[in-house]
Amino acid sequence: MPQDDYTFGDTDLAERRLELLGTTFQDTTRDFLRAAAPADPALAVDLGCGPGHTTTLLRDTLHPKLTLAIDFSSVYVAATAARVDRDPAVDVIEADVLELPERVADAEVIFVRMLLTHLRDPLAAVDLWLERLAPGGVLLLEEVESIETEEPALLRYLALQREMLAANENRLEIGPQLDAELSPHPALRSSGVEWFQPGAGVAARMFGMNFGTWRDRREVVEGHETSELDAIAKGLGRVATAPEDSAPITWGMRQIVLAR
């Protein structure tokens, strides 16, 4: 993933989307961390930390002696540093997740959420990260398995998002690929799917903010009329005002544990 081509951006709008995503997915992630990671590890690492929601979740759930948060975006590094409020037990580092600094070593926990979907060679990244674990340490992966809905506005958005990611050699629902390709890996300890259903309105708000960050990308505008893109935005806006319990959307999150 080139550092200048993160498809979902690091604008204020993208940061607000990640905040909403964080609160929507936090229960699923917290349960995964509690079940799969050791409590009170010496070192826990949050790769692709974004604006820091996963960093504080990792810190507050596992209580590591030291938490390292890694992101290549200087904007997100600053946001994470502000979020942890000068906590001496958290260090935030601007770095590429495929070129980690030497201090990311002998980690008891490395956590990755919705990052492999943006990497062009996810299996190579997994092997790189496994080398940074301490003996017995765990690499925890949480990625999208599937997204199912009957709401037409959400379906139109998801189809376009899949197309845009594919144009960048990325994949939205990467969970099945990871499950299949990691199944023979000697480090694999478990692989399963956790299902949950936020309201369609929550999903539409997340999708609408995400759409605002990438609808003007060249690969999108060259293949779609402005009127079509406007219609998608309008549809998402309509669904975003729906009651919380209306037309649920079903997310499947693939949760994978590997150990050194």
C-alpha positions in Angstrom: 0.0 0.0 0.0 1.8 3.2 -1.1 1.9 5.7 1.7 0.3 8.4 -0.5 -2.6 6.2 -1.6 -4.7 5.1 1.3 -8.0 4.8 -0.4 -10.1 5.9 2.6 -8.1 9.0 3.4 -7.1 10.8 6.6 -9.2 13.9 6.4 -11.4 15.2 9.2 -14.3 13.4 7.5 -12.4 10.2 7.4 -11.4 10.6 11.1 -15.1 11.1 12.1 -16.0 7.9 10.2 -13.4 5.9 12.0 -14.7 7.3 15.3 -18.2 6.0 14.4 -16.7 2.7 13.2 -14.8 2.4 16.5 -17.8 2.8 18.7 -19.9 0.5 16.4 -17.3 -2.4 16.4 -15.9 -1.9 19.9 -17.8 -4.7 21.7 -16.9 -7.3 19.1 -13.3 -6.3 19.2 -13.2 -6.1 23.0 -14.6 -9.7 23.4 -12.0 -10.9 20.8 -9.1 -9.3 22.7 -10.3 -10.7 26.0 -10.6 -14.2 24.6 -7.5 -14.4 22.5 -4.8 -12.3 24.2 -2.9 -12.6 27.4 -3.8 -10.1 30.1 -1.2 -7.6 31.3 1.3 -8.2 28.4 4.6 -6.4 28.5 4.2 -5.1 25.0 1.1 -4.7 22.8 1.2 -3.2 19.3 -1.7 -1.6 17.4 -0.9 -1.7 13.7 -2.7 0.8 11.5 -4.0 2.6 14.6 -5.8 5.4 12.7 -6.9 8.1 15.1 -6.4 5.9 18.1 -9.8 4.3 18.9 -8.3 0.8 18.7 -5.2 1.9 20.7 -7.3 3.0 23.7 -9.4 -0.2 23.3 -6.3 -2.4 23.3 -4.8 -0.5 26.3 -7.9 -0.4 28.4 -8.8 -4.1 27.7 -5.4 -5.8 28.1 -3.6 -3.3 30.4 -0.2 -3.7 28.7 2.9 -2.3 30.4 3.6 -0.6 27.1 1.4 0.0 24.1 2.9 1.0 20.7 0.5 2.6 18.2 1.7 2.6 14.6 0.4 4.5 11.6 1.9 6.1 8.5 -0.4 9.1 8.6 1.0 12.0 10.5 -2.6 13.3 10.9 -3.6 10.0 12.6 -0.5 9.9 14.7 -1.3 13.3 16.1 -4.9 12.3 16.7 -3.9 9.2 18.5 -1.4 11.1 20.7 -4.1 13.5 21.7 -6.5 10.6 22.4 -4.1 8.9 24.8 -3.5 12.2 26.5 0.2 11.8 27.2 -0.2 8.4 28.8 3.4 7.3 29.5 2.5 3.7 28.9 1.6 4.5 25.2 3.9 5.5 22.5 2.6 6.6 19.1 5.0 6.1 16.1 4.7 7.3 12.5 5.8 4.4 10.4 4.8 2.1 7.6 3.3 -1.2 8.9 5.5 -3.0 6.4 8.7 -1.3 7.5 8.4 -1.3 11.3 11.0 0.3 13.5 13.3 -2.0 15.5 11.6 -1.3 18.8 8.6 -3.2 17.5 10.0 -6.5 18.7 9.2 -9.3 21.1 5.6 -8.2 21.3 3.3 -10.4 23.3 0.3 -9.0 21.3 0.1 -7.5 17.8 -3.4 -6.4 16.9 -4.6 -5.6 13.4 -8.2 -4.5 12.5 -9.4 -3.7 9.0 -5.9 -3.2 7.7 -5.1 -6.2 5.6 -8.0 -5.2 3.3 -5.8 -2.3 2.2 -2.6 -4.3 1.5 -1.8 -5.8 -1.8 0.0 -8.8 -0.3 -1.7 -9.5 3.0 0.0 -12.9 3.5 3.5 -11.4 3.2 2.5 -8.8 5.8 1.3 -11.5 8.2 4.6 -13.3 8.0 6.5 -10.0 8.6 4.4 -9.3 11.7 4.8 -12.8 13.1 8.6 -12.2 13.2 8.0 -9.3 15.6 6.3 -11.5 18.2 7.9 -12.8 21.4 7.9 -16.6 21.7 4.3 -17.5 22.6 3.1 -14.1 21.5 -0.1 -13.7 19.4 -1.0 -11.9 16.2 -4.7 -11.0 16.2 -6.4 -10.2 12.9 -9.9 -8.9 12.6 -11.2 -8.3 9.1 -14.4 -8.1 7.2 -15.8 -11.6 6.2 -19.1 -10.4 4.7 -21.6 -7.5 4.7 -25.2 -8.5 3.9 -28.2 -6.2 3.6 -31.4 -5.8 1.6 -31.4 -2.0 1.6 -30.9 -0.9 -2.0 -29.0 2.3 -1.1 -26.4 0.3 0.9 -26.1 -2.3 -1.8 -25.3 0.3 -4.4 -22.7 1.8 -2.2 -21.1 -1.5 -1.4 -20.9 -2.5 -5.0 -19.1 0.7 -5.9 -16.7 0.3 -2.9 -15.8 -3.2 -3.9 -15.1 -1.9 -7.5 -13.0 1.0 -6.2 -10.9 -1.3 -3.9 -10.4 -3.9 -6.6 -9.0 -1.1 -8.9 -6.4 -0.6 -6.2 -5.7 -4.3 -5.8 -7.5 -4.3 -2.5 -10.5 -6.4 -1.3 -13.3 -5.4 1.0 -14.5 -8.8 2.2 -11.0 -10.3 2.7 -12.0 -12.7 5.5 -12.7 -15.8 3.3 -9.3 -15.3 1.5 -7.4 -15.1 4.8 -9.2 -18.1 6.2 -8.4 -20.2 3.2 -4.8 -19.1 2.7 -3.8 -19.2 6.4 -5.5 -22.5 7.1 -2.2 -24.5 6.5 0.0 -21.9 8.2 1.9 -23.5 11.1 1.3 -20.4 13.3 -2.5 -20.6 13.0 -4.3 -21.2 16.3 -8.0 -20.3 15.4 -10.1 -18.7 12.8 -13.8 -17.9 13.2 -16.5 -15.4 12.4 -18.4 -13.1 14.7 -21.7 -11.8 13.5 -23.5 -8.6 14.5 -26.2 -6.3 13.3 -26.0 -2.5 13.6 -28.9 -0.5 12.3 -29.0 0.5 8.7 -28.9 4.1 9.8 -25.5 3.6 11.5 -24.1 1.8 8.5 -25.4 4.5 6.1 -23.7 7.3 8.2 -20.4 5.4 8.1 -20.8 4.7 4.4 -21.7 8.3 3.6 -18.6 9.7 5.3 -16.5 7.1 3.6 -18.0 7.8 0.2 -17.2 11.5 0.8 -13.5 10.7 1.0 -13.1 8.6 -2.2 -16.0 9.5 -4.6 -13.7 11.9 -6.4 -10.9 9.4 -7.0 -9.9 9.0 -10.6 -10.9 5.4 -10.8 -14.4 6.2 -9.6 -15.2 9.3 -11.7 -13.8 7.8 -14.9 -16.3 4.9 -14.7 -19.4 6.6 -13.3 -21.5 9.6 -14.1 -21.8 12.4 -11.5 -25.6 11.8 -11.5 -25.0 8.2 -10.4 -22.6 9.2 -7.6 -25.0 11.9 -6.5 -27.8 9.3 -6.3 -25.7 7.1 -4.1 -24.9 9.9 -1.8 -28.6 10.9 -1.6 -29.7 7.3 -0.9 -27.2 7.0 1.9 -28.4 10.3 3.4 -32.0 9.0 3.3 -31.1 5.8 5.1 -28.9 7.6 7.6 -32.0 9.1 9.2 -33.7 5.8 9.6 -34.6 4.5 13.1 -31.8 2.5 14.7 -33.7 -0.8 14.5 -34.7 -0.5 10.9 -33.5 -2.8 8.1 -30.4 -4.2 9.9 -27.2 -4.8 8.1 -25.3 -8.0 9.0 -21.6 -7.8 9.4 -19.4 -10.9 9.6 -16.0 -10.2 11.1 -13.3 -12.9 10.6 -11.2 -13.2 13.8 -7.9 -15.0 13.4 -5.3 -15.9 16.0 -1.7 -16.8 15.1 1.1 -17.5 17.5 4.8 -17.7 17.3 
